[in-house]
Amino acid sequence: HLLISMIYEWTLLLLCGILGSGFSEKPSWFKNISTSLFKSPGDILIGGLFPINELTSELSKRVKPDDLECNSISTYGLSLALAMKFSLDEINSKENLLPGITLGFESYDTCMQPAVVMRPVLQLLTKESTEELDIACNYTDYKPRVIAIIGPNNSELVPVIGKLIGFFLMPLISYGATSDMFSDKETFPSFMRTVPSDRWQVAAMVQLLKEFGWNWVSVVGSDDEYGQKGQQQFSSMANQESICVAYQGLIPVYSDPEQAVKEILNRIVDAKVGVVVVFSLPKPARDFFIEVIKRNMTGVWMASTAWALNDVVATLPGINSIGTVLAFVDITRPLPLFTPYIHELFTKMEEMQIPQQPDTKISPLDNICPRCSDLSQANVSMVQIKLVQRSAFSVYTAIYCVAHALHDLLGCNTTHCTLNPRTDNVYPWQLLQSLQKVSVDLEGVNFKFDKEGNPNFGYDVMQWNFSDTSDTTVHLDIIGYFYQNLTINKNKIKWHTKNGKEPMSTCSSDCGIGQVRRVKGFHSCCFDCIDCKEGTFLNTSDDIQCKSCPAGQWSTLRSTSCVYPIYTYLDWSNYESIGLILGGILVLASHVWVGALFFKHRGTPLVKTAGGPLSGLMLLSLVGTCISLVLFLGQPGDVVCRLQEPLNAFFPTVALSVILTISLQIVCITEFPEKSSDHLENIRGRGSLFVILGCCGVQAGLCGWYVQESPSLTQYVASLEVTYVKTFLRCPVEPMLNFGLMLGFNVLLALVSFMATFMALKPPGQYNLARDITISTLSYCVLWVMFIPIYTSLNDKDKSIAQVGVSLLSNIGLVVAYFFPKWQLLVKHPELNTVDHFRTFLEGVPPTPPEES
């Protein structure tokens, strides 16, 4: 295919730049080039903000203001900083521009981070020839160290520094910040730029769509200031021009975009659009087109300036298969001397290189690029990238605008200036007024600012073209330009479609079930399909909005009706229920087994020691605990819910009160040996009965209070706010205080029994009953204390399962720890079931400590 003459011109200029030193005469001022890259003295200083380095630390770990590291060089940002140096050296070499006056500069790194850019800005605002930022009531006569600032490079940093610099009315001329919000002169009074506003880019895109009759499009943006604002402005302006936006999507910038990109492409396919506007930064655009290539999708892709020339997208394998790419790029001009200048500069630096140890005492502001001293002729290629070449012109233009504005402000002609900055005060606010009126001719282009600080030129419209061979190199062909109005040459466009003809993209696609139409602009044929959210429904497709569900009903996403909620519960056939039932049967079997064995040996010393008839009462209460757990299974009801928690708390109280009576007997024997034999019978008889009845009475009172205070299941369900279609229903456990008191009382009984027995002496040669009580009550306490934090963190279903599970575990814990040692003695050592082996507990004879040998 044919490339237009501009491509040849750029290629020729680049070759001249590379080979110029050997085949053409250098400008005489090249001999005076300083190797100081970021600072140069002068009668008037200009500040520069460039992304010379990239962030290498994690912002999330920042604790102190200086906890930021930018140790990776950005060749793009460094190239633009060198473009500023080149521009000022060229200006200083011209005798007819600012005659007798030298412009100096101070360039600083922004690291593209708001936390970093504030430091150089504060440095640039310090008082002339000092390191101090004065606080004054009147800043009219305040002279900062620089008279203007060039930068920053993107829209993310301007809101951070723009208002501060605007307070001083110091010109802030950006070479890359395109967000239209900075056109507001009330908020950013001193902001200007040498690149067009995104508002103009949006206007150019809309005019291009109208030119081809495309009124059904999608717009995709990067999820940041640039993409969001661009997407919003495009949608707004498209609506005004009867263009329907079928779908809008944002590509994540700070998280993995893969799933989001897949969803975006799914929606684009569903909308059946033929044209997609991609308003994105380069990296998100790359992530987007990687998935486009994987899916073998084709269409018309409209590229914004941020990624139109960026190689991270243009060099993707398979990029030639995506269809037609129409791109907008800033109108710029090549700088013929820039590349030879850099070649000369790097040659000098290479000749002067002296190995140096890094000086850690130097401030990062004064040593923004420690490794730049190693630059050599081999690094010249970094300024030959087309993106750098075009961006360099924006920096070049900003510098020349300042120079010409100073030329006018100082009353200069071709030989001298009326004002001398060495003796006369020149203030930034005066320069701002001069800049607003400046008009400069650069490389055949007339440049001036409008009243909003925007440039007076627009964009080149280009098409990405691909070779017919296997070569995937992207060639850029200019097919038109835009400034206020679009001029396009359709004959130069090569459509990458199946038939090679101009594609169509018109309204509109139908909405799905449960989606309501949201009209874009005033055109009912073009609309977005909006899902009816949960809790709303769309009765008929003619409804213009989703209706809210009536009280007590709910709906899922994209519903056509609302339903009463469905409540699930621990059904008998559930896996969880079956597991709990099997566990309960196992525990019941152990109760029956122990009970049968004790009944068989009733009247023997062991059974009497274990409590006699009270041990049977204890086993029956444990059986009751197991049986009461069935109340947690099956469909709950008012009666079931009234009994569920009280029975689950009351039955263990009976068993624990029996253990408590036996613990008190042990205390009596071990702590009051002189009186134990006289009173032991009373303690075992009426005393035990009183203790058991007293404990059960207290628990019964707590259970009754709980039943009185807690709502019925019917009342509980009626009070629920329905925000679900299906949920688990359990009996209300309210109030929690009463519930805690019931369980806490049982734990208290176990704790008292434990405290009464854990220090009791083991009778020499006799059965250690205290050990059984200590272990059983300790296990009970541990289980229920652990239950509390676990219970509070679970959902309703798991709470029920956890409570049943812990009840079974504590139940089997009492059986295993208290009864199984006695079962072992009855079965394996029946010869020990004698009065002598249990004499201490049967007759109240205190244990005798073993004699020391």
C-alpha positions in Angstrom: 0.0 0.0 0.0 1.0 3.7 -0.3 2.1 5.8 2.6 1.5 9.5 2.5 4.2 12.0 2.1 4.2 12.8 5.8 5.4 9.4 6.7 8.3 9.7 4.3 9.1 13.1 5.8 9.2 11.7 9.3 11.4 8.8 8.2 13.8 11.1 6.4 14.0 13.4 9.4 14.8 10.4 11.7 17.5 9.2 9.4 19.0 12.7 9.3 18.9 12.8 13.0 20.8 9.5 13.4 23.3 10.2 10.7 23.4 14.0 10.8 26.6 14.3 12.7 28.5 12.5 10.0 26.8 13.9 6.9 25.8 17.4 7.6 27.1 20.4 9.5 26.0 20.8 13.1 24.4 24.1 14.3 27.1 26.2 15.9 25.3 26.3 19.2 25.6 22.5 19.6 29.2 23.3 20.8 27.9 25.0 23.9 25.6 22.1 25.0 25.8 21.6 28.7 25.7 18.0 30.0 23.5 19.1 33.0 20.2 17.4 32.1 17.8 18.8 34.6 19.1 22.2 35.7 20.6 25.2 34.0 21.1 28.7 35.4 19.6 31.7 33.7 18.2 35.2 34.1 14.7 33.7 34.2 14.0 30.1 35.3 11.3 27.8 34.0 10.2 24.8 36.0 9.5 21.4 34.4 7.5 18.4 35.7 8.2 15.1 33.9 7.6 11.4 34.6 11.3 10.6 34.6 10.9 7.6 36.9 8.3 5.0 37.6 6.9 4.0 41.0 8.7 0.9 42.4 7.2 0.8 45.9 3.7 -0.1 47.1 1.5 2.8 47.9 -0.5 0.7 50.3 2.6 0.3 52.6 3.2 4.0 52.8 3.4 5.1 56.4 5.7 8.2 56.3 5.4 11.0 53.7 8.7 9.9 52.1 7.9 6.2 52.0 7.9 6.3 48.2 10.5 4.9 45.8 10.7 5.7 42.1 13.8 3.9 40.9 12.9 2.7 37.5 13.7 5.1 34.6 10.9 5.9 32.2 12.6 6.6 28.8 9.4 8.4 27.6 9.4 10.9 30.5 13.2 11.3 30.3 12.9 12.0 26.6 10.4 14.7 27.3 12.6 16.3 29.9 15.4 16.4 27.3 13.0 18.0 24.9 12.6 20.8 27.4 16.4 21.2 27.6 16.7 21.1 23.8 14.0 23.8 23.4 15.6 26.2 25.9 19.1 25.7 24.5 17.8 26.4 21.0 16.0 29.6 22.3 19.1 30.8 24.1 21.0 30.4 20.8 18.7 32.8 18.9 19.8 36.4 19.0 16.5 37.8 18.0 14.4 36.1 20.7 14.9 37.5 24.2 18.2 39.2 23.2 20.7 39.5 26.0 18.5 37.3 28.3 19.2 33.7 29.1 16.5 31.3 30.1 17.4 28.6 32.6 15.4 25.7 33.9 14.8 23.2 36.7 13.3 19.9 35.8 11.9 17.5 38.4 10.4 14.0 38.5 6.7 13.5 39.1 6.8 9.6 39.1 3.2 10.1 37.9 2.2 10.1 41.6 0.4 12.9 43.5 2.4 12.2 46.6 5.6 12.8 44.6 4.7 15.8 42.5 3.9 18.0 45.5 7.6 18.2 46.6 9.0 19.7 43.4 6.0 22.0 43.1 6.7 23.4 46.6 10.3 23.7 45.6 9.4 25.6 42.5 7.2 28.0 44.5 9.9 28.9 47.0 11.0 32.5 47.0 13.6 33.5 44.4 17.2 32.4 45.3 16.0 30.8 48.5 14.7 27.5 49.8 11.8 29.2 51.7 8.1 29.5 50.8 7.0 32.8 52.3 3.6 33.2 54.0 2.3 36.6 53.2 -1.0 38.6 53.2 -0.3 39.8 49.6 1.4 37.7 47.0 1.3 40.3 44.2 5.0 41.2 44.6 6.0 37.6 45.5 8.8 36.3 43.1 9.1 32.5 43.1 12.2 30.8 41.8 10.5 30.0 38.5 8.2 32.2 36.4 6.2 29.3 34.8 5.9 25.5 35.1 5.8 23.1 32.1 3.8 20.0 32.9 2.5 17.7 34.2 2.0 15.0 31.6 -1.4 13.5 32.6 -4.8 14.5 34.0 -4.4 12.7 37.3 -1.8 15.2 38.7 -3.3 18.5 37.6 -6.1 18.5 40.3 -3.5 18.0 43.0 -1.3 20.9 42.0 -3.4 23.1 39.7 -5.3 24.9 42.4 -2.2 25.6 44.4 -0.3 27.0 41.4 -3.4 28.8 40.3 -3.4 30.7 43.7 -0.1 32.3 42.6 -1.5 32.8 39.0 1.7 31.1 37.8 1.3 29.7 34.3 1.0 25.9 34.4 1.3 24.7 30.8 0.7 21.0 30.4 1.9 19.0 27.4 -0.3 16.0 28.1 -3.3 16.6 30.5 -6.3 16.5 28.3 -9.3 16.3 30.7 -11.8 19.0 29.9 -12.4 19.8 33.6 -9.2 22.0 33.5 -10.9 24.4 31.1 -12.8 25.8 34.0 -10.8 29.0 34.6 -12.6 29.7 38.0 -11.1 26.5 39.4 -7.8 26.4 37.4 -7.1 30.1 36.5 -3.5 29.6 35.4 -3.8 26.2 33.6 -3.0 26.1 29.9 -2.0 23.3 27.6 -0.5 22.6 24.2 -2.7 19.5 23.5 -6.4 19.7 22.7 -9.0 19.1 25.3 -10.9 15.8 25.4 -14.0 17.7 24.7 -12.7 18.4 21.2 -11.7 14.8 20.8 -15.2 13.7 21.6 -16.6 16.3 19.2 -14.3 14.9 16.5 -15.4 11.3 17.2 -19.1 12.2 17.1 -18.6 14.1 13.8 -16.8 11.0 12.3 -19.7 8.8 13.4 -22.2 11.1 11.7 -20.1 11.3 8.6 -20.6 7.5 8.1 -24.1 7.3 9.5 -23.2 5.2 12.4 -25.8 5.8 15.2 -25.5 2.5 17.1 -22.1 2.2 18.9 -20.5 1.1 22.2 -18.0 3.1 24.2 -15.3 1.5 26.3 -13.0 3.4 28.7 -10.3 2.8 31.2 -11.6 3.0 34.7 -9.7 6.2 35.6 -10.1 10.0 35.3 -9.2 10.0 31.6 -11.5 7.1 30.6 -14.4 8.0 32.8 -14.6 11.6 31.8 -14.1 10.8 28.1 -16.8 8.2 28.2 -19.2 10.5 30.0 -18.6 13.4 27.5 -18.9 11.1 24.5 -22.2 9.7 25.7 -23.6 13.1 26.4 -22.5 14.6 23.1 -23.6 11.5 21.1 -27.1 11.8 22.6 -27.3 15.4 21.4 -26.4 14.3 17.9 -29.0 11.4 17.7 -26.3 8.7 18.2 -27.3 5.9 20.4 -24.8 4.4 22.8 -25.6 0.7 23.0 -23.3 -0.2 25.8 -20.7 1.5 28.1 -18.0 -0.4 29.9 -14.9 0.4 32.0 -11.7 -1.6 31.9 -10.2 -1.9 35.4 -6.8 -0.1 35.8 -5.8 -1.1 39.3 -7.0 -4.8 39.3 -7.0 -7.8 37.0 -9.1 -6.8 34.0 -9.5 -10.2 32.4 -13.0 -11.0 33.7 -14.3 -7.4 33.2 -13.0 -7.4 29.6 -14.7 -10.7 28.9 -18.0 -9.3 30.2 -17.5 -6.1 28.2 -16.9 -8.0 25.0 -19.9 -10.3 25.7 -22.1 -7.2 26.1 -20.7 -5.7 22.9 -21.5 -8.9 21.0 -25.0 -9.0 22.5 -25.6 -5.4 21.5 -24.6 -6.2 17.9 -22.7 -3.0 17.3 -20.3 -2.5 14.5 -18.4 0.4 15.9 -16.7 0.6 19.3 -15.1 3.8 20.7 -12.1 2.9 23.0 -11.3 5.9 25.3 -8.5 4.3 27.3 -4.9 4.5 28.5 -2.5 2.3 26.6 -2.2 -0.6 29.1 -6.0 -1.1 29.6 -6.3 -0.8 25.8 -3.7 -3.6 25.4 -5.6 -5.8 27.9 -8.8 -5.2 25.9 -7.4 -6.0 22.5 -5.6 -9.1 23.7 -9.0 -10.6 24.4 -10.4 -9.2 21.1 -7.7 -11.0 19.2 -8.4 -14.2 21.2 -12.0 -14.1 20.2 -11.2 -13.2 16.6 -13.6 -10.3 16.8 -13.7 -7.7 14.0 -15.3 -4.3 13.7 -14.5 -0.7 13.5 -12.5 0.5 16.5 -12.1 4.2 17.2 -8.9 5.0 19.0 -8.4 7.9 21.4 -5.1 9.9 21.5 -3.8 8.1 24.6 -3.3 4.7 22.8 -3.5 5.6 19.1 0.2 5.7 18.6 1.4 3.5 21.5 3.4 0.4 20.5 2.0 -1.7 23.4 -1.2 -2.1 21.3 0.2 -1.7 17.8 2.7 -4.5 18.3 0.3 -7.1 19.7 0.5 -10.4 17.7 -2.6 -10.8 15.6 -3.5 -7.1 15.8 -4.0 -7.1 12.0 -7.1 -9.4 12.5 -9.3 -7.0 14.5 -10.7 -5.0 11.5 -10.5 -1.3 10.9 -8.9 1.1 13.4 -9.6 4.8 13.0 -7.3 6.9 15.3 -7.2 10.4 16.5 -3.7 11.9 17.2 -2.7 15.4 18.2 -1.6 17.6 15.3 2.2 17.9 15.7 5.2 18.7 13.6 8.6 16.9 13.6 11.6 18.6 15.3 14.5 18.1 12.8 17.2 19.1 15.2 16.0 17.1 18.3 17.5 13.8 17.5 20.9 15.3 16.3 20.9 17.3 19.5 20.4 14.3 21.7 23.1 12.5 19.7 25.5 15.3 20.4 24.5 15.6 24.0 25.0 11.9 24.7 28.3 11.9 22.9 29.5 14.6 25.2 28.2 12.8 28.2 29.9 9.5 27.1 33.2 11.4 26.7 32.9 13.0 30.1 31.8 9.9 32.0 33.8 9.5 35.3 32.9 6.6 37.6 31.4 8.0 40.7 30.1 6.6 43.9 26.4 7.6 44.6 26.2 10.4 47.2 23.5 9.5 49.6 23.5 13.0 51.1 22.1 14.5 48.0 18.4 15.3 48.1 16.2 13.3 45.7 15.1 16.6 44.3 18.6 17.3 43.2 19.4 13.8 42.0 16.3 12.7 40.2 18.1 10.3 37.8 21.3 8.9 39.3 21.8 6.5 36.4 21.4 9.2 33.7 25.1 9.8 33.9 25.6 6.5 32.1 23.7 7.7 29.0 25.6 7.2 25.7 25.1 7.2 22.0 23.6 3.8 22.3 20.6 5.4 24.0 19.7 7.9 21.3 17.0 5.5 20.0 14.8 6.3 23.0 13.9 9.7 21.5 13.2 8.3 18.0 10.0 6.5 19.0 7.1 8.1 17.2 5.2 8.7 20.4 8.1 10.6 21.9 8.6 12.6 18.6 5.0 13.7 18.6 4.9 14.5 22.4 8.2 16.4 22.2 6.5 18.9 19.9 4.0 19.7 22.7 6.8 20.4 25.1 8.6 22.4 22.5 5.5 24.5 21.9 5.0 25.2 25.6 8.6 26.4 26.0 8.4 28.6 22.9 5.1 30.1 24.1 6.7 31.1 27.4 9.7 32.5 25.5 7.6 34.6 23.1 5.3 35.8 26.0 8.4 36.9 27.9 9.7 38.6 24.8 6.5 40.7 24.7 6.3 41.2 28.4 9.9 42.5 28.6 9.3 44.8 25.6 12.0 43.1 23.5 12.8 43.7 19.9 15.4 41.9 17.8 18.3 43.6 19.6 17.4 44.5 23.1 14.7 44.4 25.8 13.2 47.3 27.7 13.1 45.5 31.0 16.0 43.6 32.4 15.0 40.6 34.7 18.3 41.1 36.5 17.2 44.5 37.8 13.5 44.7 37.1 10.9 42.6 38.8 8.9 40.3 36.5 6.0 38.3 38.1 4.3 35.1 37.0 0.9 36.7 37.0 2.2 39.2 34.4 3.5 36.4 32.3 0.1 34.7 32.4 -1.6 37.8 30.9 1.0 37.9 28.2 0.6 34.1 27.5 -3.1 34.6 26.9 -2.4 36.9 24.0 0.7 35.2 22.6 0.8 33.9 19.0 3.7 31.8 17.8 4.6 30.3 14.4 6.4 26.9 14.9 7.4 24.6 12.1 4.8 26.1 9.8 2.0 26.0 12.4 0.5 29.1 14.0 -0.2 28.5 17.7 -2.2 30.5 20.3 -4.4 29.8 23.3 -8.1 30.4 23.5 -9.8 32.0 26.5 -9.9 28.6 28.3 -6.2 28.0 27.8 -6.7 25.4 25.1 -4.6 25.3 21.8 -6.0 26.5 18.5 -5.4 23.2 16.7 -7.0 19.8 16.8 -6.3 16.3 15.5 -5.0 14.3 12.6 -7.4 11.5 11.8 -5.4 8.3 10.9 -6.1 4.8 9.9 -4.1 1.8 11.0 -3.2 -0.2 7.9 -1.6 -3.6 7.7 0.5 -5.2 5.0 -1.1 -7.9 2.9 1.8 -10.2 3.7 2.5 -11.9 7.1 4.2 -8.6 8.2 2.1 -7.3 11.1 3.7 -3.8 11.2 1.1 -1.1 11.6 1.3 1.7 9.1 -0.4 5.0 9.9 -2.1 6.8 7.0 -3.6 10.3 7.5 -7.2 10.3 6.2 -8.3 13.7 7.5 -8.0 16.3 10.2 -10.2 18.0 12.8 -10.2 21.5 14.2 -13.8 22.7 15.0 -15.0 20.7 12.0 -14.0 17.4 10.5 -12.4 17.0 7.1 -12.2 13.4 5.9 -11.1 11.8 2.6 -13.1 8.6 2.4 -11.2 7.4 -0.7 -8.1 6.9 1.4 -9.8 4.5 3.8 -9.2 0.8 3.3 -12.0 -1.1 5.1 -10.8 -4.3 6.7 -14.1 -6.1 6.3 -15.0 -9.3 4.6 -16.3 -7.6 1.5 -14.0 -4.6 1.7 -17.0 -2.2 2.0 -18.0 0.4 4.5 -19.7 -1.4 7.5 -23.0 -0.4 9.0 -23.9 0.2 12.6 -27.5 1.3 13.4 -30.1 0.9 16.2 -31.3 -1.2 18.0 -31.5 -4.5 19.9 -34.3 -5.8 22.1 -34.1 -6.0 25.8 -34.3 -9.3 27.6 -36.8 -10.6 30.2 -36.8 -8.5 33.3 -34.9 -5.6 31.7 -36.3 -2.1 31.3 -35.5 0.3 28.5 -33.5 3.4 29.3 -33.8 5.8 26.4 -30.6 7.5 25.4 -31.4 11.1 24.5 -34.8 11.6 22.8 -34.7 8.6 20.5 -36.9 5.7 21.7 -35.2 3.4 19.1 -31.9 3.6 20.9 -31.7 2.5 24.5 -29.8 0.7 27.2 -31.2 -2.4 28.7 -31.2 -2.1 32.4 -31.6 -5.2 34.7 -34.4 -4.9 37.2 -32.6 -5.2 40.5 -33.5 -7.6 43.3 -36.7 -6.5 45.0 -38.1 -5.1 41.7 -39.9 -6.6 38.7 -41.0 -5.7 35.2 -44.6 -6.9 34.6 -44.7 -6.1 30.9 -42.2 -5.0 28.3 -44.1 -1.8 27.8 -43.4 -0.6 31.3 -40.9 2.3 31.5 -39.5 1.4 34.9 -39.1 -1.5 37.3 -41.7 -1.7 40.0 -40.9 -2.4 43.7 -42.2 -5.6 45.2 -45.1 -5.4 47.7 -44.3 -5.8 51.4 -43.6 -9.4 52.3 -42.5 -10.4 48.8 -39.2 -10.3 46.9 -37.7 -11.0 43.5 -34.4 -12.0 42.0 -32.5 -10.1 39.4 -34.4 -9.5 36.2 -37.7 -10.8 37.5 -41.2 -10.5 35.9 -43.0 -11.0 39.2 -42.5 -11.1 43.0 -43.0 -14.1 45.2 -43.4 -14.8 48.9 -40.2 -16.1 50.4 -39.4 -19.8 50.7 -38.0 -20.9 54.0 -35.7 -23.9 54.3 -34.9 -25.8 57.4 -33.0 -28.9 58.6 -35.1 -31.4 56.9 -34.9 -35.0 58.0 -33.5 -36.1 54.7 -30.6 -33.5 54.6 -27.1 -34.8 54.9 -26.5 -32.6 57.9 -29.7 -33.9 59.6 -28.8 -37.5 58.9 -25.3 -37.0 60.3 -26.8 -35.4 63.5 -29.4 -38.2 63.8 -26.7 -40.9 63.5 -24.6 -39.1 66.1 -27.6 -38.9 68.4 -28.4 -42.6 68.0 -24.8 -43.4 68.9 -24.9 -41.3 72.0 -28.3 -42.8 73.0 -26.9 -46.3 72.5 -24.1 -45.5 74.9 -26.7 -44.3 77.5 -28.7 -47.5 77.2 -25.5 -49.6 77.4 -24.3 -47.9 80.5 -27.7 -47.8 82.0 -28.3 -51.5 81.5 -24.9 -52.3 83.0 -25.5 -50.2 86.1 -29.0 -51.6 86.5 -27.5 -55.1 86.4 -25.0 -54.2 89.2 -27.4 -52.1 91.2 -26.6 -52.2 94.9 -22.9 -52.9 94.4 -20.4 -50.5 95.9 -19.4 -49.0 92.6 -23.0 -48.1 91.6 -23.6 -46.7 95.1 -20.4 -44.6 94.9 -21.5 -43.3 91.4 -24.7 -42.0 92.9 -26.9 -45.0 93.2 -30.4 -44.0 92.0 -29.1 -40.6 91.2 -26.8 -42.0 88.5 -29.9 -43.4 86.8 -31.5 -40.0 87.0 -28.4 -38.5 85.5 -28.5 -41.0 82.6 -32.2 -40.3 82.0 -31.6 -36.6 81.8 -28.8 -37.2 79.3 -31.2 -39.3 77.3 -33.7 -36.5 77.5 -31.1 -34.1 76.2 -30.5 -36.3 73.1 -34.2 -36.7 72.5 -34.8 -32.9 72.8 -32.4 -32.3 70.0 -34.9 -33.6 67.5 -36.7 -30.3 68.0 -34.0 -28.7 65.9 -34.8 -30.9 63.0 -37.8 -30.7 60.7 -40.1 -27.7 60.0 -40.2 -25.4 63.0 -43.4 -24.3 64.6 -44.6 -22.1 67.5 -44.8 -25.0 70.0 -41.5 -26.5 68.9 -39.7 -23.2 69.1 -41.1 -22.6 72.6 -39.7 -25.9 73.8 -36.5 -26.1 71.8 -34.0 -24.0 73.8 -35.5 -24.5 77.3 -35.4 -28.3 77.0 -31.9 -28.2 75.6 -30.8 -26.3 78.6 -32.9 -28.0 81.3 -32.0 -31.6 80.8 -28.3 -31.0 81.2 -29.0 -29.1 84.4 -30.4 -32.3 86.0 -27.3 -34.3 85.1 -24.9 -31.5 86.2 -26.8 -31.0 89.5 -26.3 -34.8 90.2 -22.6 -34.4 89.6 -22.6 -31.4 91.8 -24.1 -33.3 94.8 -21.4 -36.0 94.4 -18.8 -33.3 94.2 -20.1 -31.8 97.5 -19.8 -35.2 99.1 -16.2 -35.4 98.0 -15.6 -31.9 99.5 -17.2 -33.0 102.7 -15.0 -36.1 103.0 -11.7 -34.4 102.0 -12.1 -31.0 103.7 -14.1 -31.9 106.8 -12.9 -35.4 107.6 -13.8 -35.2 111.4 -17.5 -34.6 110.6 -17.9 -36.3 107.3 -19.0 -39.7 108.6 -21.7 -38.2 110.8 -23.3 -36.0 108.1 -22.5 -38.0 105.0 -25.8 -39.8 105.1 -27.8 -36.6 105.3 -25.8 -35.1 102.5 -26.5 -38.1 100.3 -30.1 -38.1 101.1 -32.1 -35.0 101.7 -29.1 -32.8 100.9 -28.7 -34.1 97.4 -32.4 -33.8 96.8 -32.4 -30.2 97.9 -29.3 -29.4 95.7 -30.9 -31.1 92.7 -34.3 -29.5 93.2 -32.7 -26.1 93.8 -30.6 -26.2 90.7 -33.5 -27.4 88.6 -35.7 -24.7 90.1 -33.3 -21.9 89.2 -32.9 -23.3 85.6 -36.7 -23.7 85.3 -37.0 -20.0 86.3 -34.5 -19.0 83.7 -36.2 -21.1 81.0 -39.6 -19.6 82.0 -38.2 -16.1 81.7 -36.7 -17.0 78.3 -40.1 -18.3 77.0 -41.9 -15.3 78.3 -39.5 -12.8 76.7 -38.9 -14.5 73.4 -41.2 -14.0 70.4 -43.2 -16.8 68.9 -42.1 -18.1 65.5 -45.1 -16.5 63.9 -44.3 -13.1 65.4 -40.6 -13.5 64.5 -41.4 -14.2 60.8 -43.9 -11.4 60.6 -41.2 -8.9 61.9 -38.6 -10.0 59.3 -37.8 -7.5 56.5 -38.1 -9.7 53.4 -35.0 -9.1 51.2 -34.7 -12.6 49.9 -36.5 -15.2 47.9 -35.1 -18.2 49.8 -33.5 -18.4 53.2 -33.0 -20.7 56.1 -35.6 -20.4 58.9 -34.7 -21.3 62.5 -36.4 -20.7 65.7 -35.8 -17.2 67.1 -33.1 -17.2 69.7 -34.1 -14.0 71.5 -33.3 -12.4 73.7 -29.7 -13.4 73.6 -29.2 -12.4 77.3 -31.7 -15.0 78.5 -30.3 -17.6 76.1 -26.8 -16.9 77.5 -28.1 -17.2 81.1 -29.6 -20.6 80.5 -26.4 -22.0 79.0 -24.2 -20.1 81.4 -26.0 -21.6 84.4 -25.1 -25.1 83.2 -21.5 -24.1 82.7 -21.5 -22.6 86.2 -22.6 -25.9 87.7 -19.9 -27.8 85.8 -17.3 -25.2 86.9 -18.3 -25.5 90.6 -18.0 -29.3 90.4 -14.7 -29.0 88.7 -13.4 -26.6 91.3 -14.6 -28.9 94.1 -12.8 -32.0 92.8 -9.7 -31.1 90.8 -7.5 -30.8 93.9 -9.1 -33.7 95.8 -6.6 -36.4 97.0 -6.7 -39.8 95.5 -7.5 -42.4 98.1 -4.5 -44.9 98.2 -5.5 -48.2 96.7 -9.1 -47.0 96.1 -11.2 -45.8 93.2 -10.6 -42.1 92.3 -14.1 -40.8 91.8 -12.9 -37.1 91.9 -10.9 -37.7 88.7 -14.0 -38.7 86.8 -15.9 -35.6 87.9 -12.9 -33.3 87.1 -12.5 -34.6 83.6 -16.2 -34.7 82.7 -17.0 -31.2 84.0 -13.8 -29.8 82.4 -14.8 -31.2 79.0 -18.3 -29.7 79.4 -16.9 -26.2 80.3 -14.4 -26.2 77.5 -16.9 -27.2 74.8 -19.5 -24.6 75.7 -17.0 -21.8 76.2 -15.6 -22.5 72.8 -19.1 -22.6 71.4 -19.8 -19.0 72.2 -17.4 -17.3 69.7 -18.0 -20.0 67.1 -21.8 -19.5 67.4 -21.7 -15.7 67.0 -19.8 -15.9 63.7 -22.1 -18.5 61.9 -25.1 -18.1 59.7 -28.5 -19.3 60.9 -28.3 -22.8 59.5 -24.8 -23.4 60.8 -25.8 -22.1 64.2 -28.5 -24.8 64.5 -26.1 -27.5 63.4 -23.3 -26.2 65.7 -25.7 -26.1 68.8 -26.9 -29.7 68.2 -23.3 -30.8 67.5 -21.9 -29.3 70.7 -24.9 -30.6 72.7 -24.1 -34.1 71.5 -20.4 -33.7 72.1 -20.9 -32.4 75.7 -23.4 -35.2 76.3 -21.0 -37.9 75.2 -18.2 -36.2 77.0 -20.1 -36.6 80.3 -20.8 -40.2 79.6 -17.3 -41.1 78.5 -15.5 -39.2 81.3 -17.9 -40.1 84.1 -19.4 -43.5 83.3 -16.9 -45.3 81.1 -14.1 -45.7 83.7 -16.7 -47.4 86.0 -17.9 -49.5 83.0 -14.3 -50.6 82.5 -14.0 -51.7 86.1 -17.3 -53.6 86.1 -16.4 -55.4 82.9 -12.7 -56.0 83.1 -12.0 -55.9 86.9 -15.1 -57.0 88.7 -13.0 -58.2 91.6 -12.4 -54.5 92.5 -16.2 -53.9 92.9 -15.8 -54.3 96.7 -16.5 -52.1 99.8 -12.8 -51.8 100.5 -12.1 -50.3 97.1 -14.8 -47.6 97.6 -14.6 -47.3 101.4 -13.6 -43.6 101.4 -16.8 -42.6 99.6 -19.1 -45.1 101.1 -18.2 -44.6 104.7 -16.8 -41.1 104.7 -13.3 -42.2 105.7 -10.9 -39.5 104.5 -8.1 -40.6 102.3 -4.7 -41.1 104.0 -1.7 -39.5 102.2 0.9 -42.1 101.3 3.8 -42.3 103.7 7.1 -40.9 102.5 9.8 -43.5 102.5 
